[in-house]
Amino acid sequence: MRILLLGGTGEARALAALLVSEDHDVVSSLAGRVSRPALPVGRVRTGGFGGVDGLVAHLQDEGVAAVVDATHPFAARISANAAAACASVGLPLLRLQRPGWERHWLAGRFHWVDDVESARPVAEQLGQRPFLTTGRQQLEAFAGWSDRYVLARVVDPPEWPVPPSWEVLRARGPYTYAAELALLTDRRIDVLLTKDSGGALTEAKLDAAAELGVPVVVVRRPALPVGVPVVGEPDAALEWVRSLG
């Protein structure tokens, strides 16, 4: 079966390996926004499709039999496009999305907000030395923080000139509890801003913040397209593909 697998997440790579091991023709589509991404097994394409119409054309031209959307939890546009395109051509679509932090043992203490823009005023009420882990593309929403120290951790460098008072730390997870505790302590961080990305690779910062009494502002995930089935683990996605057989 030819399967289009959207996304460069760890879950996407794990599923690609499972599908290839069962002799499916898997094409993993990466957005191309991260330099030196970890590549999955199987065939790989990089770049967008050109909206819903472009994705529809790709699905038809390539003879795709099913689509698995395993993009980042905050890649709302491609998820919406995938839902619309698959509905248009009648292809089965599954959403593979890692569990979020709404069930984390500290979730009741987090300051939950609906978007990155809402995170800024909430954080300003909680501290003066923020640690931004919201991703490179969202950093500019905090450009007004030129009057304070800001620690921003990203994989790739920002595409705009950050204020002189900022420290940009380029790093890629996983991060250990001990390292996160040391980082927050050394930089005297007093408020942490993050998105509900979920996953174990970046969870240690939440425990470190709790240990130090640092408040955490969490941006909620965008809503998923209506009617698309969702699983949280690659094994469950594999079972879904098998059920199509």
Steps between C-alpha positions, in 0.01 A plus 500: 500500500631848416476719808571869532639573846495867590751633752851472633412421861647211693165325478503541121847346474401209722190434292695522174733227626206279598326547165814438295563182700163376372588588141276804461610769256545791740571858400577731792432866432707752697424872511868591467496759778771332709860471386654153513178319597514139612390306193262202510545177310325474167457773243508865607368818339563851631289812464134592485231386257350836409190490718204267481486495120868412475463223752197361317700493177789323676273236649345427162818516294696277738229240555500545878272252677501651850641798690635520854537851640781475755601865491584706809200564728513869403515448123132591472506614138636179349262295717205703371624469142543125537146463633354705215704327229426148621130580531504637146640182346355249746826376649531366857684737734637437848647750746799369698566743783700446816308553826516852637571629848141553606536182707845586634513482877571875507233600247278654766776745592570615145371831369319388184448745212344464157782638285854639508379859497298438817804351672691828512278704738451197725875445524561869572287467812697199619867586449770717347754244369310276258611179336339467155460149358212581266697442180694720260199609295321642804788697650413826327178517699724586797713761320372765738703343778804707414516638854587174674708185486331227295629148449368354174577139410467404134626237258573746219596868541228769486449667164479848651740700722413420860550773765851530651367399841400157373701180515422256220591143587510260206433145613299191411343262750482274683575705811569346839349613828843580644596713199171689503526562872851637457396719206207659682709555810804641322294746290279592797188424298178603675238407238492227233300528177433193289246339269308182571719300265498196727755223484784392724779683314416837653301408810789536746473880501154472657631295792799730541275805508283336765803422714609865488152648539515656153152563354427344160289653223376240251344572161213260428499292184285612209182304440523203268289472185157354572441139406862388469586197719791555739750262658787577733753228420668371181391142577136611498554676167647179359190310607287761323694448178463124535125543538486661155648194338 
